[in-house]
Amino acid sequence: MNLEARIRAFTELGEYLKTDIYKEAEKELNMATLVNPWFTMENIDKSLNTWSEQLKVDMLVAWIKPYKLKEISMPKKVLIIMAGNIPLVGFHDFLTVLISGHKVVVKMSSTDNVLLKVIINKLLRINSEFKQFIAFIDDVKNRKFDGVIATGSDNSAQYFDYYFKGVKKIIRKNRRSVAVLDGSESTLQLKYLSNDVFSYFGLGCRNVSKLFLPRGYELNKLFEAFFHYSHLVEHKKYGNNYDYNKAIFLMGSNKLVENGFLLMKEDKSLFSPVAMLYYEYYDDVETVEQFIEKNAEQLQCVVSKKDIPFGNTQQPNLWDYADGVDTVDFLREL
């Protein structure tokens, strides 16, 4: 199967994700919401829509053609250890391995083990030649791979580094994203920012977990722009996190600002918990730039008027690689 055939197959898959998946896999989509309560139908829709927009022929060609990939006579076996924090978070790695002409061995997350199977089954119906390029695995012990792409926590990353020593690999750790405001943002830009904060309940590494604000910034401007996400507190798991974190931080005599669905805390850390957003005031934007440079390895996205536009963190293009590591280049060098 040549590159053009692989592109055609994924283009057809993108069409399927627009509408037909809802007709053919309604039961499975509902099952995904039961397996992982964070996977609401709204969030599943968001993920499927994002991928249907990316799996278009012009997008796929613009992404992959500049690499001038050569057809591979002996495909390598690449293990993907997937995360499960947001729907189909591991699909980009899956796509990249196959589009590059290699074989993929998938270790799915227990919290995202329904949607990917639906999509793979459709891909196999589109082009059965993919059968020899796709395998699943539950236990990676005592198995050999030519390459490994693993996503997890900082603790699991240490394990992956040790267990797969001697194997070419990409190991992804915890990362978060920040937004830098200068105070002149429009109401619409702040509303877009709310998507960066609240999409997928803020569970993704591309979600903004901390704001840098000019000193004296009025927080009520944010609460007004964020209000259309107030319904999130009605979700049981989000609401429980909101109540729990509010109680814990108040017990510690921490100063909190809240509006009934979001807790805001002035804090220097990047890793705010669910239902909470950290913020930090600055007097000189250069100090913020220095912080960002110093903590680059912990940051996935920086949102500002000169970096990623407001509202775009959870709408990456195919060439917006996680952690800034070019996965196609990695696969070409196996």
Secondary structure by P-SEA (a helix, b strand, c coil): ccaaaaaaaaaaaaaaaacccccccaaaaaaaaaacccccaaaaaaaaaaaaaaccaaaaaacccccccccccbbbbbbbbccccccccaaaaaaaaaaabbbbbbbcccccccaaaaaaaaaaaacccccccbbbbcccccccccbbbbbbcaaaaaaaaaaacccccccccccbbbbbbcccccaaaaaaaaaacccccccccccccbbbbcccccaaaaaaaacccccccccaaaaaaaaaaaaaaaaacccccccccbbbbbcccccccccbbbbbbbccaaaaaaaaaaacccccccccccccccccccccccccccccccaaaaaaac
